[in-house]
Amino acid sequence: MYNKLAGMTGTAETEASEFWDIYKLDVVTIPTNKPIARVDMNDRVYKTKRAKYNAIIEEIVEMVAQGRPVLVGTTSVEISELLSRMLTQRKIQHNVLNAKLHQKEAEIVARAGEKGVVTIATNMAGRGTDIKLTPEVREAGGLAIIGTERHESRRVDRQLRGRSGRQGDVGSSVFFVSFEDTVMRLFATDSVVKMLDRLGFKEDEMLEHKMVTNSIENAQRRVEENNFGIRKRLLEYDDVMNTQRSVIYSKRHHALMGERIGVDILDTFRDMVESLVNEYDAVTDYEDLSLEVFKVFAIEMPADANTFYGMRKPERIEALNSAVVEAFKRKGDRMAEIAHLNIKPFVEERNLQGLIRVPITDGKRVFGIPCDLQEAYDSESRSVVKNFQKAVMLMTIDEAWKEHLRELDQLRQSVQNASYEQKDPLLIYKLESFKLFEEMLNNMNRKVIALLMRGQIYVQQPQDIRQAAPEQRRPTPQYRESKEQYPGAGSMEAARQASANQAPQPRTPIVAAPKVGRNDPCPCGSGKKYKNCHGKEA
């Protein structure tokens, strides 16, 4: 969405074709400030990972003995911790960077160029920090880079190599690879491994040749092409959404700025009127059209059935649209009038300023529309109406767009099954997403129109206030001299006499049983302890 695109990276050369295919950007290689003095050695291939890690430890020991600092690059935290344990067993001091020590990372990497310092780092750790070399280290051969395995992308390998040999410094880089690595499985099939076994290739032996290094890079290139195909396919899906996104963002920008919001609203009215007139095209559809016009625009039809359908279709559209626009203007004038009547006393009598919230309801929800008090007073509350229109447009667009994005995600997942029917999922996605977009715009326009045509500031009118009816008080009963004068006293007395004539029933006394201890014999006579017999459930 930007007018100009540019960028700078040290590893863009390998992705030049992708930059051109997707962004139409050329990749220009800028020569280094000083000639590169780093020695990039061929890959050292081993049969198993165990043999590879042992060879890495021996290489580190040799580099430390020469007085050179070593930077070991790993692909995961697990490998960095494994190498750390192996170095600890050999009693070699080292530092581990695995993105867990954020504060010490820069300091550790800055000292990674000192004599005999061993640093184990994951790909992400320590990037962006320059490794300074001491004069003593330059004489010994510079920083030694050791890669524990090849990555799927050549860019990551180049990033690791590029930490040595900066600004013309001396140094070296080498990758240790085994046939059990992920990339090597793509290059070396089972037949290749079996052939090496027949040739007597042992576990601790090393295979080093320029042809092997080139073959590994070709395998990396195939993985990169596959990943590029995945990203390109994803971009094709996103292009469909991008067209729709530009339409929605344009609508939202106009609503946010408020410069042409009135034009957008009138266009929305006309689009909806045309849709309804085209849908209900026959005279027999007049009742359905009238009901739909009332549901959407909250107005009555501007003419009866014979008069309305006696016009040509463009005249019908114009007549209905004129009625809608006129009702909308009346609604806005009435809203501004009521708002101004309530805002005017605050400014003239109380001399208040600042932001206020004007409650506007559509009959279901209440919206607190923020408005500047002085601006509303100066514009006779026209700004209140405009702010209400902006709020309705923004809220409806955001809700509809978020729901549409969820539906597109679900659609993208569902259309993948079309490949089983020998159909192109992308083509089906384009067709179905366009239908969803049209449906979303139609629903969004309906919601916007319904809110705008029904929004109002409710102010209770004096004639609507009913006078409260006088309270109907119960007559206070006269004072009774005796309780026999109360109603029901005779029946109460008869019930009392009947209960008195009944003979009282004797009550059986409750005898408390003796308490049994947990280790006492159980009272049931089983011979067991109470805790092992009936006391289990107590």
Long-range contacts (C-beta under 8 A, 24 or more apart in sequence): 10-158, 10-159, 10-162, 11-154, 11-155, 11-158, 11-159, 11-162, 14-153, 14-154, 14-155, 14-158, 14-224, 15-155, 15-224, 15-228, 17-228, 18-228, 18-231, 18-232, 21-232, 22-231, 22-232, 22-235, 32-168, 33-167, 33-168, 34-167, 34-168, 35-168, 36-165, 36-168, 37-142, 37-165, 37-168, 37-169, 37-170, 37-171, 38-142, 38-161, 38-164, 38-165, 38-169, 38-170, 38-171, 38-172, 38-173, 39-171, 39-172, 39-173, 40-161, 40-172, 40-173, 40-174, 41-172, 41-173, 41-174, 42-174, 42-208, 42-209, 42-210, 42-212, 42-213, 43-150, 43-174, 43-175, 43-176, 43-177, 43-208, 43-212, 43-213, 43-216, 44-174, 44-175, 44-176, 44-177, 44-206, 44-207, 44-208, 45-177, 45-178, 45-179, 45-184, 45-206, 45-207, 45-208, 45-212, 46-176, 46-177, 46-178, 46-179, 46-203, 46-204, 46-205, 46-206, 46-207, 47-178, 47-179, 47-193, 47-196, 47-201, 47-202, 47-203, 47-205, 48-178, 48-179, 48-180, 48-203, 49-178, 49-180, 49-181, 50-203, 51-178, 51-203, 51-204, 52-148, 52-149, 52-176, 52-177, 52-178, 53-82, 53-83, 53-86, 53-148, 54-204, 55-176, 55-204, 55-206, 56-83, 56-146, 56-148, 56-176, 57-83, 57-86, 57-87, 57-90, 59-146, 59-174, 59-176, 60-87, 60-92, 60-118, 60-146, 61-90, 61-92, 63-144, 64-92, 64-116, 64-118, 66-140, 66-141, 67-115, 67-116, 67-136, 67-137, 67-140, 68-115, 68-116, 68-137, 68-140, 68-141, 68-142, 68-143, 68-144, 69-112, 69-113, 69-114, 69-115, 69-116, 69-117, 69-118, 69-119, 69-133, 69-137, 69-143, 69-144, 70-117, 70-118, 70-119, 70-143, 70-144, 70-146, 71-112, 71-119, 71-121, 71-131, 71-143, 71-144, 71-145, 71-146, 71-163, 71-164, 72-118, 72-119, 72-120, 72-121, 72-146, 72-148, 73-121, 73-122, 73-123, 73-145, 73-146, 73-147, 73-148, 73-160, 74-120, 74-121, 74-122, 74-123, 74-148, 75-122, 75-123, 75-148, 75-149, 75-151, 76-122, 77-122, 79-148, 80-120, 80-121, 80-122, 83-120, 83-148, 84-120, 87-118, 87-120, 92-118, 93-118, 94-118, 94-119, 94-120, 95-119, 95-120, 96-120, 96-121, 97-121, 97-122, 97-125, 97-126, 98-122, 98-125, 99-124, 99-125, 105-129, 112-143, 113-137, 113-143, 115-140, 123-151, 123-156, 123-159, 123-160, 126-163, 127-159, 130-166, 131-163, 131-164, 131-166, 133-169, 138-169, 138-170, 141-170, 141-171, 141-172, 142-169, 142-170, 142-171, 142-172, 143-169, 143-171, 144-171, 144-172, 144-173, 145-171, 145-172, 145-173, 145-174, 146-173, 146-174, 146-175, 146-176, 147-173, 147-174, 147-175, 147-176, 148-176, 149-175, 149-176, 149-177, 149-178, 149-181, 149-182, 149-183, 150-175, 150-177, 150-181, 150-183, 150-184, 150-216, 150-220, 151-183, 151-220, 152-182, 152-183, 152-220, 152-223, 152-224, 152-227, 153-220, 153-223, 153-224, 153-227, 154-217, 154-220, 154-221, 154-224, 157-220, 177-216, 183-216, 183-219, 183-220, 183-223, 184-216, 184-219, 186-219, 186-222, 186-223, 187-215, 187-216, 187-218, 187-219, 233-426, 236-426, 237-412, 237-426, 237-429, 240-429, 240-430, 240-433, 241-405, 241-408, 241-433, 244-404, 244-433, 244-437, 248-397, 248-401, 251-393, 251-397, 252-393, 252-394, 252-397, 252-398, 252-401, 255-390, 255-393, 255-394, 255-397, 256-390, 256-394, 258-386, 258-390, 261-386, 261-389, 261-390, 261-393, 262-389, 264-393, 265-328, 265-389, 265-393, 265-448, 265-452, 266-325, 268-445, 268-448, 268-449, 269-321, 269-324, 269-325, 269-328, 269-449, 270-317, 270-321, 271-445, 272-296, 272-297, 272-445, 272-446, 272-449, 273-317, 273-320, 273-321, 273-324, 274-317, 275-442, 276-320, 277-313, 277-316, 277-317, 277-320, 278-313, 281-313, 282-309, 283-309, 293-320, 296-446, 296-449, 296-450, 296-453, 297-324, 297-327, 297-449, 297-453, 298-327, 298-450, 298-453, 298-454, 299-323, 299-324, 299-327, 299-453, 327-453, 328-452, 328-453, 331-452, 331-453, 331-455, 331-456, 332-385, 334-456, 335-360, 335-381, 335-384, 335-385, 335-388, 335-455, 335-456, 335-457, 336-380, 336-381, 336-382, 336-384, 336-385, 337-381, 338-456, 338-457, 338-459, 339-376, 339-381, 339-384, 339-385, 339-457, 340-376, 340-377, 340-380, 340-381, 341-459, 342-457, 342-459, 343-373, 343-376, 343-377, 343-381, 343-384, 344-377, 346-373, 347-373, 347-374, 347-377, 358-384, 358-388, 358-457, 359-457, 360-388, 360-455, 360-456, 360-457, 361-455, 361-456, 361-458, 362-450, 362-451, 362-454, 362-455, 362-456, 363-454, 367-391, 367-392, 367-455, 388-455, 389-452, 392-448, 392-451, 392-452, 392-455, 393-448, 396-444, 396-447, 396-448, 396-451, 397-444, 400-440, 400-443, 400-444, 400-447, 401-440, 403-440, 404-436, 404-437, 404-440, 407-436, 407-440, 408-433, 408-436, 411-436
